[in-house]
Amino acid sequence: MKKILSFLFIFFIFNNAAQPQTLYNLEGKEFDFSKLNSFKKVILFFWTSQCPYCVIGLNRLNKNFDFSKHKDIKFFYINIGESKTKISKFTNHLKLVNNIKENIFLDSFGFLSEKYNIVAIPLYVFLEDGKVVKTSFFLDEKIIEEIF
Protein backbone atom coordinates (compact mmCIF):
# COMPACT_ATOMS: atom_id res chain seq x y z
CA MET A 1 0.00 0.00 0.00
CA LYS A 2 2.83 2.39 0.86
CA LYS A 3 4.44 1.71 -2.54
CA ILE A 4 1.22 2.54 -4.34
CA LEU A 5 0.73 5.75 -2.39
CA SER A 6 4.36 6.73 -2.96
CA PHE A 7 4.01 6.07 -6.68
CA LEU A 8 0.80 8.11 -6.92
CA PHE A 9 2.35 10.99 -5.00
CA ILE A 10 5.46 11.04 -7.24
CA PHE A 11 3.32 10.67 -10.37
CA PHE A 12 1.11 13.57 -9.28
CA ILE A 13 4.11 15.84 -8.58
CA PHE A 14 5.87 15.11 -11.88
CA ASN A 15 2.69 15.10 -13.94
CA ASN A 16 1.71 18.58 -12.71
CA ALA A 17 5.25 19.91 -13.11
CA ALA A 18 5.31 18.72 -16.71
CA GLN A 19 2.17 20.55 -17.77
CA PRO A 20 2.77 23.31 -20.30
CA GLN A 21 2.63 26.82 -18.93
CA THR A 22 2.69 28.53 -22.33
CA LEU A 23 -0.38 29.22 -24.46
CA TYR A 24 -0.54 30.87 -27.88
CA ASN A 25 -2.84 33.56 -29.24
CA LEU A 26 -4.34 33.62 -32.73
CA GLU A 27 -1.26 35.30 -34.21
CA GLY A 28 1.05 32.69 -32.67
CA LYS A 29 2.31 34.98 -29.90
CA GLU A 30 3.09 32.99 -26.78
CA PHE A 31 2.50 33.86 -23.16
CA ASP A 32 3.81 32.00 -20.14
CA PHE A 33 0.81 31.85 -17.83
CA SER A 34 3.00 30.89 -14.90
CA LYS A 35 3.91 34.60 -14.88
CA LEU A 36 0.38 35.92 -14.29
CA ASN A 37 1.49 37.17 -10.89
CA SER A 38 3.62 39.81 -12.65
CA PHE A 39 0.36 41.72 -13.24
CA LYS A 40 -1.35 43.44 -10.33
CA LYS A 41 -4.89 42.86 -11.66
CA VAL A 42 -5.99 40.21 -14.17
CA ILE A 43 -9.30 38.99 -15.54
CA LEU A 44 -9.36 35.60 -17.26
CA PHE A 45 -12.48 34.95 -19.34
CA PHE A 46 -12.97 31.22 -20.09
CA TRP A 47 -15.20 30.51 -23.09
CA THR A 48 -15.96 28.44 -26.21
CA SER A 49 -17.61 29.39 -29.47
CA GLN A 50 -20.23 26.66 -28.91
CA CYS A 51 -21.54 28.33 -25.75
CA PRO A 52 -24.26 30.92 -26.51
CA TYR A 53 -23.71 32.71 -23.18
CA CYS A 54 -19.98 32.94 -23.94
CA VAL A 55 -20.75 34.54 -27.31
CA ILE A 56 -23.09 37.02 -25.59
CA GLY A 57 -20.31 37.83 -23.11
CA LEU A 58 -17.77 38.40 -25.90
CA ASN A 59 -20.22 40.60 -27.81
CA ARG A 60 -21.01 42.60 -24.68
CA LEU A 61 -17.31 43.20 -24.02
CA ASN A 62 -16.71 44.00 -27.68
CA LYS A 63 -19.49 46.56 -28.03
CA ASN A 64 -20.22 47.95 -24.57
CA PHE A 65 -17.13 47.69 -22.39
CA ASP A 66 -14.88 50.72 -21.94
CA PHE A 67 -11.38 49.24 -21.73
CA SER A 68 -9.85 52.73 -21.44
CA LYS A 69 -11.28 52.96 -17.90
CA HIS A 70 -9.43 49.81 -16.89
CA LYS A 71 -5.93 50.16 -18.30
CA ASP A 72 -4.54 48.80 -15.03
CA ILE A 73 -6.30 45.45 -15.60
CA LYS A 74 -4.87 42.82 -17.94
CA PHE A 75 -7.59 40.86 -19.77
CA PHE A 76 -7.05 37.38 -21.21
CA TYR A 77 -9.76 35.53 -23.17
CA ILE A 78 -9.09 31.81 -22.79
CA ASN A 79 -10.73 29.61 -25.40
CA ILE A 80 -11.08 26.05 -24.19
CA GLY A 81 -10.24 23.20 -26.55
CA GLU A 82 -11.01 24.65 -29.98
CA SER A 83 -8.72 24.96 -33.00
CA LYS A 84 -6.93 28.11 -34.07
CA THR A 85 -8.62 27.97 -37.50
CA LYS A 86 -12.09 27.70 -36.01
CA ILE A 87 -11.56 30.53 -33.52
CA SER A 88 -9.93 32.79 -36.14
CA LYS A 89 -13.00 32.44 -38.37
CA PHE A 90 -15.30 32.89 -35.39
CA THR A 91 -13.58 36.07 -34.16
CA ASN A 92 -13.53 37.54 -37.67
CA HIS A 93 -17.26 36.88 -37.93
CA LEU A 94 -17.86 38.69 -34.61
CA LYS A 95 -15.62 41.59 -35.72
CA LEU A 96 -13.90 41.70 -32.34
CA VAL A 97 -11.84 44.76 -31.49
CA ASN A 98 -8.07 44.24 -31.48
CA ASN A 99 -7.92 44.66 -27.71
CA ILE A 100 -9.89 41.43 -27.41
CA LYS A 101 -8.66 39.56 -30.48
CA GLU A 102 -4.95 39.86 -29.66
CA ASN A 103 -5.57 38.57 -26.13
CA ILE A 104 -7.46 35.40 -27.08
CA PHE A 105 -5.32 32.46 -26.06
CA LEU A 106 -6.01 28.85 -26.99
CA ASP A 107 -6.13 26.43 -24.07
CA SER A 108 -6.02 23.45 -26.42
CA PHE A 109 -5.16 20.88 -23.76
CA GLY A 110 -7.13 22.41 -20.89
CA PHE A 111 -4.09 23.48 -18.86
CA LEU A 112 -5.59 26.71 -17.50
CA SER A 113 -9.07 25.24 -17.29
CA GLU A 114 -7.73 22.54 -15.03
CA LYS A 115 -5.50 24.89 -13.05
CA TYR A 116 -8.44 27.16 -12.18
CA ASN A 117 -10.96 24.29 -11.81
CA ILE A 118 -13.25 25.51 -14.56
CA VAL A 119 -16.40 23.38 -14.53
CA ALA A 120 -18.85 25.80 -16.16
CA ILE A 121 -18.59 28.52 -18.77
CA PRO A 122 -18.62 31.39 -19.38
CA LEU A 123 -16.53 32.17 -16.34
CA TYR A 124 -14.55 35.23 -15.34
CA VAL A 125 -11.68 34.61 -12.93
CA PHE A 126 -10.38 37.70 -11.14
CA LEU A 127 -6.76 37.61 -10.00
CA GLU A 128 -4.88 40.06 -7.85
CA ASP A 129 -1.11 39.56 -7.56
CA GLY A 130 -1.57 36.11 -9.11
CA LYS A 131 -4.17 34.91 -6.61
CA VAL A 132 -7.84 34.23 -7.33
CA VAL A 133 -10.00 36.77 -5.52
CA LYS A 134 -13.36 35.98 -7.15
CA THR A 135 -15.09 34.14 -9.97
CA SER A 136 -18.24 35.25 -11.75
CA PHE A 137 -20.47 34.21 -14.64
CA PHE A 138 -21.00 37.88 -15.53
CA LEU A 139 -18.87 41.01 -15.89
CA ASP A 140 -19.81 44.66 -15.61
CA GLU A 141 -18.40 47.89 -14.19
CA LYS A 142 -19.99 47.34 -10.78
CA ILE A 143 -18.38 43.92 -10.33
CA ILE A 144 -14.96 45.26 -11.31
CA GLU A 145 -15.29 48.16 -8.85
CA GLU A 146 -16.30 45.78 -6.05
CA ILE A 147 -13.38 43.43 -6.69
CA PHE A 148 -10.57 45.80 -7.59
Phi, psi and omega in degrees: 000318179298322180296319180294314179296319177298315179299314180298319178297312180295317179300316180298315181298310183288325179296315179291324180292332184276351182295141180293141178257349186258131173241161182242145176271186185291338177268002180089004177288135181260155174218133179271104185287355173287349181258020179300333181289355176284349176257138180294312183231131182222141169238122174258127177249112180267131187201167168221160179285343181278348184266113182299326179288330175294317179296319177299316179299316177298316179297320179297315177297318183296319187259331190242351187266132181265093182293336181295335178285343188233046180294341180276358180250131177265123180258135172231135180249106189260108176276134185259111166075015180250159185283156178299318180299312181298315183288327175299313177298317181298313181291326175295320178297320180284346183055053181290144177292155183301326179303325178275309187303317182286349179249018172273121178244143185264114177265068188300325183254007176077020181304304182290324178302318179288317182302320182260013176054049180284118180241351179211147178229158357289151178216132175259129177246122182260125181242141173230122184054037176083359182248139179292125177251339179190156169233153181205150175271000185217154178223130171208178183301319183298317179297317180297317179298320180294323185276314185254000000 
